[in-house]
Amino acid sequence: MFTSIDYDKFRALRVTHVATRLEELLRDEANDDLTPEQLFLTAVDDTLEQRRLNKIDRLIRQAGFPIPHATIAEIDYREGRGITPVRMKRYANHAWRADATNLLIVSPTGGGKTFLACAIGIAACHNEHSVTYARMDDLARRLVIARHDGIKHQQLLNELSEVDLLIIDDFLTVGIDSDAASDLFAVLANREHRAPTMIVSQSGPAYWVEALPDRVAADSIVNRLAHHAREIKLGSVDMRKTRDEEARASDGHWE
């Protein structure tokens, strides 16, 4: 078995986890028929897989999803929602870095937009894409605060510009000021033809043009978002109301 001196060497080579896993495999009598080479390769494969899983967990935490356990598998495909398992499977396996096409998710309040956005975003993390989730009002607030420090402001703009998939939820549910609109324009201009943005909103592009404070900037922002985009219209099924009714009908419900 390995000594403390051995582990010092492994740490210097940054293969401590491989050594630990190999030692576990060597101690397991079930592996007595395997060659040292087979055990070593198994330890390497197991370590790489664990690193991949750790990276996925880190990407999901860093993204800031409000529903961190949302999955494509739990999406409700009932009639009237406008989505199908085949279409969602495509989004689950999508190579976001290779395709700068934006995604617009639009439905009335309660339609399940946020859950769907989180499920797609988490699937992107499982494919090892970096993702940032932000509500529009919170993002606008962060941008305004960052403006008091030029370096932090530029760092935030860079982070939003460079992430593989940027998700902006509750887009223009409330108004934003001209400074925030200017920053949004800068981010979208930087991402155009390079990286996709997912917009989640109760309204469509026609309303966005009217809601943004500057008409010239509004035309440019909406043009960048809507004219190179796929769109999911979730329909009028109120999933929030549906889930509440299902919860009330369950055996364990009480008030």
PyMOL commands that set and color helices and strands:
alter all, ss='L'
color gray80, all
select helices_A, chain A and resi 4-13+16-27+29-31+36-63+72-74+85-92+96-98+113-126+136-146+150-162+178-191+205-211+215-226+239-249
alter helices_A, ss='H'
color red, helices_A
select strands_A, chain A and resi 102-106+131-135+165-169+197-201+229-233
alter strands_A, ss='S'
color yellow, strands_A
deselect
rebuild
show_as cartoon
